[in-house]
């Protein structure tokens, strides 16, 4: 463990853990406003281009690094327990670093949040975003998909929905400490309760209920641990051995492997949940993002992007002789 990770871990133990393990019920609106206010102060680096678009009714961001490959994209779904988080508040630092590491644009979805918008709202939005990418001419083989925590669960849930809708699947999938079991049956929810300084494991059930509402929590689109991974894309899963969601990762990896799908489980030790988002402080975060970049680059197979805009296409055609 690096000195930076040691210091971050100590700060979380002393200051963060007492706050998140309070007995009070979770108020999503208050929590959302507090976190957005704190994280919204960070700025995008000057060398990163950011463009906001509406993708089939859903707000999204294009994050473009220098020398981005024109035909490849990494589709990212942020975490936040399905109740908080936005690409341009909580995930700025992670997103631009992923764009640089992957050498392509990152397309970050700002999906609707629970409990105001419970399941399947996030799935509907994520599929809408993916359809937008296909409509823009991106080949499925040139698209990587990934997310952290709840966004990791949403990543794999989206794959099941894409499969159900007979859409071409992305080239690869990446989960950063994915939350894959809304029933909370993982042993590490209890055994790692005192070593996870970020997620209050005792409140997992409360947060999960806000998201799945009246739907069966074993539905694969909601709890991807319970799905059949036959035919799914190659997958990379990064997690920490000391977090409460460790079992969500290792059981998912075992299930993917049993389905005959290539999967890499990359567990780190004594690091906080989604430490990649703390890469500016933790060298292990920069290392993990580098590994994600290698994985995504190694699986994307870009075809020249089709031009979705017919008017733009017409401009490229030679003018007919009068």
Secondary structure, DSSP 8 states (H G I E B T S, - for coil): --HHHHHHHHHIIIIIHHHHT-SS---HHHHHHHHHHHHTT----TT-EEEEEEETTEEEEEEE-TT-EEEEEEEEE--STTTS--TTTTTHHHHHHHHHHHTEEEEEE----TTTT-TTHHHHHHHHHHHHHHHTT--GGGEEEEEETHHHHHHHHHHHHHHHTT----SEEEEES----TT---THHHHTTTT-SSS-GGGHHHHHHHHHTTS-TT-TTT-GGGS--TT--EEEEEEETTSTTHHHHHHHHHHHHHTT--EEEEEESS--TTGGGGTTT-HHHHHHHHHHHHHHHHH----------HHHHHHHS-----
